[in-house]
């Protein structure tokens, strides 16, 4: 069962955003109120009411939580903004979506930059891929694409907007072509008919070689080394050839 953070008491009014001269009040999905200045929203965002919009003092309900809005509204004022350097993914992800939804431009920029570092955790990759594709962050899409290359086409298509489906098919085909080449070249490595090599090539390596293993062939090479003195050299040559082919793969965004 995944660990859950302990619940935090939600204040009725944000202690950070409680200015008496604020002219618009927002209410989070969990009941907290935020008193904000319309002029700041007009200058720094594109998705909130303008200064001319009248609310008659009634709080405007938003779908985001207190935690998300408490961070988001810090980006609409002229002060040093949060760096988000140590922000957890479960906090950053909804913040990034809220920044896009309300077009809070300063937050949009730092959020997409911070998203990249969370690609190291496989559990986050699909979420980040979907976020980056939806909001046109090509550098994030390109960083995430190789990490989902072994997923089925159907699984990845569900993450993408319709206009990126054909580019994904074209991008993935490059990897499939390298994999086909890797199988073919591996079969031809054993030109000296070594019994050990036959077992290594047809058994150990062929059974483990797939799209997910192409990015790092070192474990396969270690698994494939045997008693034959020619095996290591032939496998290293094979590895170098495949790595050179991978370098020639065009980025996902290159097909947009």
C-alpha positions in Angstrom: 0.0 0.0 0.0 1.5 3.4 -1.0 2.5 5.7 1.8 0.2 8.7 2.3 1.2 12.0 3.9 -0.5 12.8 7.2 -3.4 15.2 6.7 -2.7 18.9 7.4 -5.1 21.2 8.9 -6.5 23.6 6.3 -6.9 27.2 7.5 -10.1 29.1 6.7 -7.9 32.0 5.5 -4.4 31.9 4.0 -2.0 33.6 6.3 0.1 34.6 3.3 -2.7 36.1 1.2 -4.9 38.0 3.6 -4.3 41.7 2.7 -7.1 44.0 3.8 -7.0 45.9 0.5 -7.2 42.8 -1.7 -10.1 43.1 -4.2 -10.8 39.5 -5.1 -11.2 36.4 -2.9 -10.6 32.8 -4.1 -11.7 29.7 -2.3 -9.8 26.4 -2.6 -11.5 23.1 -3.1 -10.8 22.3 0.6 -12.2 25.6 1.9 -9.3 28.0 2.3 -9.8 31.7 1.2 -7.1 33.7 -0.6 -7.3 37.5 -0.7 -5.5 38.6 -3.9 -5.0 41.9 -5.8 -6.6 41.9 -9.2 -3.9 44.1 -10.7 -1.3 41.5 -10.0 -3.4 38.8 -11.6 -3.9 41.0 -14.7 -0.1 41.7 -15.0 1.3 38.2 -14.4 -1.4 35.8 -15.6 -3.7 35.2 -18.5 -6.4 33.0 -16.9 -7.8 35.0 -14.0 -10.4 37.8 -13.9 -9.1 41.2 -15.0 -9.2 44.3 -12.8 -12.6 45.2 -14.3 -14.3 42.0 -13.3 -16.7 42.5 -10.4 -17.3 39.8 -7.9 -19.3 41.7 -5.3 -17.0 40.3 -2.6 -18.2 36.8 -3.1 -15.4 34.2 -3.0 -14.6 32.6 -6.4 -14.4 28.8 -6.0 -11.4 27.0 -7.6 -10.8 23.3 -8.1 -7.3 23.3 -6.7 -6.4 22.6 -3.1 -5.0 25.0 -0.4 -1.5 23.5 -0.8 -1.5 24.1 -4.6 -2.9 27.7 -4.4 -0.7 28.7 -1.6 2.3 28.0 -3.9 0.6 29.3 -7.1 -0.3 32.7 -5.8 3.2 33.4 -4.7 4.1 33.7 -8.4 1.8 36.6 -9.0 3.5 39.1 -6.7 6.7 41.1 -7.3 9.0 39.2 -4.9 11.4 36.3 -5.0 9.4 33.3 -6.2 9.7 29.8 -4.8 12.5 27.8 -6.5 10.7 24.5 -6.1 14.1 22.8 -5.9 13.0 20.5 -3.1 9.3 20.3 -3.9 8.0 16.7 -4.0 6.4 15.4 -7.2 3.0 15.0 -5.7 3.1 18.8 -4.9 4.8 19.9 -8.1 2.5 18.0 -10.5 -0.8 19.7 -9.5 1.0 23.0 -9.2 2.3 22.7 -12.8 -1.2 21.9 -14.1 -2.7 24.8 -12.2 0.0 27.2 -13.6 -0.9 26.1 -17.1 -4.7 26.3 -16.5 -4.6 29.9 -15.2 -1.6 30.9 -17.3 0.6 32.0 -14.4 3.6 32.6 -16.6 6.4 32.8 -13.9 5.2 29.5 -12.4 4.7 27.8 -15.8 8.4 28.3 -16.6 9.9 26.9 -13.4 7.5 24.0 -13.1 8.3 22.5 -16.5 12.0 22.9 -15.7 11.6 21.1 -12.4 9.5 18.3 -13.9 12.5 17.0 -15.8 14.4 15.9 -12.7 11.6 13.6 -11.7 12.1 11.5 -14.8 14.6 9.5 -12.8 11.6 7.9 -11.0 9.8 5.5 -13.4 6.5 6.0 -11.5 6.4 9.6 -12.7 7.4 9.2 -16.3 4.0 8.6 -17.9 2.5 11.6 -16.0 5.3 13.9 -17.1 5.1 12.7 -20.7 1.4 13.5 -20.7 1.9 16.9 -19.1 4.7 17.9 -21.5 2.9 16.7 -24.6 -0.3 18.5 -23.5 1.5 21.8 -22.9 4.0 21.7 -25.7 7.3 21.4 -23.7 9.3 19.7 -26.3 12.5 19.4 -24.3 10.6 17.5 -21.6 8.8 15.4 -24.2 12.2 14.5 -25.7 13.6 13.5 -22.4 10.7 11.4 -21.5 10.2 9.6 -24.9 13.0 7.1 -24.6 11.8 6.1 -21.2 8.4 4.9 -22.5 9.7 3.5 -25.7 9.1 -0.1 -24.5 5.5 0.6 -23.6 2.9 -0.6 -26.0 1.8 1.9 -28.6 -1.7 1.9 -27.1 -0.4 2.8 -23.7 1.6 5.7 -25.0 -1.1 6.9 -27.4 -3.4 7.4 -24.3 -0.9 9.9 -23.0 -0.7 12.0 -26.1 -3.0 14.6 -27.8 -4.3 13.3 -31.2 -1.8 15.4 -33.3 1.2 13.6 -31.7 0.0 10.0 -32.4 1.5 9.7 -35.9 4.8 11.4 -34.8 5.0 8.8 -32.0 4.5 5.9 -34.4 7.3 7.3 -36.6 9.6 7.9 -33.7 9.1 4.5 -32.2 9.7 2.9 -35.6 13.3 4.2 -35.5 13.9 2.2 -32.3 12.2 -0.8 -33.7 14.5 -0.7 -36.7 17.6 -0.6 -34.4 16.2 -3.5 -32.5 15.8 -5.5 -35.7 19.3 -4.6 -36.7 20.6 -5.7 -33.3 19.0 -9.1 -33.6 20.4 -9.6 -37.1 23.9 -8.5 -36.2 23.9 -10.5 -33.0 23.1 -13.7 -35.1 26.1 -13.0 -37.3 28.6 -12.5 -34.4 29.3 -16.2 -34.1 31.1 -16.6 -37.4 33.6 -19.1 -35.8 30.8 -21.6 -34.8 31.9 -21.6 -31.1 29.5 -23.8 -29.0 29.7 -21.3 -26.2 28.9 -18.5 -28.5 26.0 -20.3 -29.9 24.5 -20.7 -26.4 25.3 -17.1 -25.5 23.9 -15.6 -28.8 20.8 -17.7 -29.1 20.0 -18.2 -25.5 21.2 -15.5 -23.1 21.2 -12.4 -25.3 18.4 -13.1 -27.8 15.9 -13.8 -25.0 16.8 -10.6 -23.1 17.2 -8.2 -26.0 14.2 -5.8 -26.4 13.4 -2.1 -26.8 13.9 -1.5 -23.1 17.4 -2.9 -23.1 18.7 -0.9 -26.1 19.5 2.2 -24.1 21.9 0.3 -21.8 23.5 -2.8 -23.3 26.1 -3.3 -20.6 24.1 -5.8 -18.6 23.6 -7.9 -21.7 27.2 -7.8 -22.5 28.1 -9.0 -19.0 25.5 -11.8 -19.2 26.9 -12.8 -22.6 30.5 -13.2 -21.8 31.7 -16.8 -21.7 34.8 -19.0 -22.0 35.5 -18.2 -25.6 38.3 -15.6 -26.0 36.6 -14.1 -29.1 33.2 -13.6 -27.4 34.0 -10.4 -25.5 35.5 -8.6 -28.4 32.7 -9.6 -30.8 30.1 -8.5 -28.3 31.8 -5.2 -27.6 31.9 -4.5 -31.4 28.2 -5.4 -31.6 27.4 -3.0 -28.7 29.4 -0.2 -30.3 27.6 -0.6 -33.6 24.1 -0.5 -31.9 25.1 2.5 -29.8 26.1 4.4 -33.0 22.8 3.6 -34.5 21.0 4.9 -31.5 22.9 8.2 -31.7 21.3 8.6 -35.2 17.7 8.4 -33.8 15.8 11.6 -34.4 14.2 13.1 -31.3 10.4 12.7 -30.8 9.8 16.4 -31.3 11.7 16.2 -34.6 8.6 14.6 -36.1 6.2 17.3 -35.0 
